[in-house]
């Protein structure tokens, strides 16, 4: 599947993508409890939107099996995403994508892209240090009844 991947740092990579493994992408639409299985070939765009971004304090449980927490020194960045998928039939689904691994073959060689619902940085990082996939545009997929769709990212 030919794609263009745009990252949060505005870098762009074009290449051929495929989902690693036999399972399709799994998305749980907002307000629903039932997951939907989606193929890359049925999508026009897959976009990550920040649902919540914050600096968090690390913690541990005070005692195993108990809910009381002990907060530690420092902070780490944490970003939660929701995913918006535009399908070839023109419908748009927004929800939480279950983490997926995608293989991307480009001029830079073969690489794995991990599309995650949440990214947690280290204590030495800030929110702006985290680089994530902003969008994946399937360049060969067209919306039914129309031409190719190009989404500005």
C-alpha positions as CSV (number, residue, x, y, z in Angstrom):
1,X,0.0,0.0,0.0
2,X,1.7,3.3,-1.0
3,X,1.6,5.9,1.8
4,X,2.9,9.2,2.9
5,X,3.6,9.4,6.6
6,X,3.7,12.8,8.4
7,X,5.3,13.1,11.8
8,X,4.8,15.6,14.6
9,X,8.1,17.3,13.8
10,X,6.8,18.0,10.3
11,X,9.1,15.4,8.7
12,X,7.5,13.3,5.9
13,X,8.3,9.8,4.6
14,X,6.8,8.2,1.5
15,X,6.9,4.5,0.9
16,X,5.1,1.2,0.9
17,X,3.3,0.2,4.2
18,X,1.7,-3.0,5.5
19,X,0.4,-4.1,8.9
20,X,2.8,-6.5,10.6
21,X,1.1,-9.7,11.4
22,X,-2.2,-11.3,10.3
23,X,-4.6,-9.0,12.2
24,X,-6.0,-5.9,10.7
25,X,-6.0,-2.6,12.6
26,X,-8.4,-2.5,15.6
27,X,-10.2,0.7,16.5
28,X,-12.7,1.2,19.3
29,X,-15.0,4.1,18.2
30,X,-15.7,6.8,20.8
31,X,-18.9,6.0,22.6
32,X,-18.9,2.3,21.6
33,X,-17.7,-0.8,23.3
34,X,-17.2,-2.9,20.2
35,X,-14.0,-2.8,18.3
36,X,-13.9,-2.5,14.5
37,X,-11.3,-4.3,12.4
38,X,-10.0,-2.1,9.5
39,X,-7.7,-2.8,6.6
40,X,-5.2,-0.2,5.3
41,X,-6.6,-0.7,1.8
42,X,-10.1,0.5,3.0
43,X,-8.6,3.8,4.4
44,X,-7.8,7.1,2.8
45,X,-6.3,8.7,5.9
46,X,-5.4,7.8,9.4
47,X,-4.8,10.8,11.7
48,X,-3.6,11.0,15.3
49,X,-5.2,13.8,17.4
50,X,-3.8,14.6,20.8
51,X,-6.5,13.8,23.4
52,X,-4.4,14.8,26.4
53,X,-0.8,15.9,26.8
54,X,0.8,16.6,30.2
55,X,3.8,16.2,32.3
56,X,3.3,13.5,35.0
57,X,5.0,12.6,38.2
58,X,6.3,9.0,38.4
59,X,4.7,6.9,41.1
60,X,4.7,3.4,42.5
61,X,2.2,1.6,44.7
62,X,3.0,1.9,48.4
63,X,2.1,-1.7,49.0
64,X,1.4,-4.4,46.5
65,X,-2.3,-4.9,45.9
66,X,-3.2,-1.7,47.6
67,X,-4.5,1.5,45.8
68,X,-2.3,3.9,47.7
69,X,0.4,5.5,45.6
70,X,3.8,7.0,46.5
71,X,4.9,9.8,44.1
72,X,8.6,10.0,43.2
73,X,10.8,13.0,42.1
74,X,10.8,14.3,38.6
75,X,8.4,14.5,35.7
76,X,7.9,12.6,32.4
77,X,5.8,13.5,29.3
78,X,2.6,11.6,28.6
79,X,0.4,12.0,25.5
80,X,-2.9,10.2,24.9
81,X,-4.3,10.1,21.3
82,X,-7.5,9.5,19.6
83,X,-7.5,8.4,16.0
84,X,-9.6,9.7,13.1
85,X,-9.9,7.4,10.1
86,X,-11.4,8.5,6.8
87,X,-12.5,5.4,4.9
88,X,-12.8,4.8,1.1
89,X,-16.6,4.9,1.4
90,X,-16.4,8.5,2.7
91,X,-17.3,7.7,6.3
92,X,-15.1,9.0,9.2
93,X,-14.6,7.0,12.4
94,X,-12.9,8.5,15.5
95,X,-11.8,6.4,18.4
96,X,-8.9,4.7,20.1
97,X,-6.6,2.6,17.9
98,X,-5.2,-0.5,19.6
99,X,-1.5,-0.3,19.3
100,X,-0.4,-1.5,15.8
101,X,2.9,-2.2,14.2
102,X,3.3,-1.1,10.5
103,X,6.2,-2.0,8.3
104,X,7.3,1.0,6.1
105,X,9.6,0.4,3.2
106,X,11.0,3.7,1.8
107,X,14.1,5.3,0.4
108,X,15.5,5.2,3.9
109,X,15.2,1.4,4.0
110,X,12.8,-0.8,6.0
111,X,11.5,0.5,9.4
112,X,8.8,-0.3,11.9
113,X,6.2,2.3,12.8
114,X,4.5,1.8,16.1
115,X,1.1,3.5,16.1
116,X,0.2,3.8,19.8
117,X,-2.7,5.1,21.8
118,X,-0.4,6.5,24.4
119,X,3.3,7.6,24.4
120,X,5.2,7.9,27.6
121,X,8.6,9.7,27.6
122,X,11.5,9.5,30.0
123,X,12.3,11.9,32.9
124,X,14.9,13.6,30.7
125,X,12.3,14.5,28.0
126,X,9.7,17.3,27.6
127,X,6.5,17.1,25.7
128,X,8.0,18.8,22.6
129,X,10.7,16.1,22.5
130,X,8.3,13.3,21.7
131,X,8.0,12.6,18.0
132,X,4.9,10.6,16.8
133,X,3.0,9.8,13.7
134,X,0.6,12.7,12.9
135,X,-1.0,11.1,9.8
136,X,-0.7,8.3,7.3
137,X,-2.3,9.0,3.9
138,X,-2.9,6.1,1.6
139,X,-2.1,7.6,-1.8
140,X,-3.6,4.9,-4.0
141,X,-7.0,4.8,-2.2
142,X,-9.9,6.9,-3.5
143,X,-13.1,7.8,-1.8
144,X,-15.9,6.0,-3.6
145,X,-17.6,8.2,-6.2
146,X,-14.8,10.8,-6.1
147,X,-11.2,11.2,-6.9
148,X,-8.1,10.8,-4.7
149,X,-8.3,12.7,-1.5
150,X,-5.4,14.8,-0.3
151,X,-5.7,15.9,3.3
152,X,-3.6,18.8,4.6
153,X,-1.6,17.9,7.7
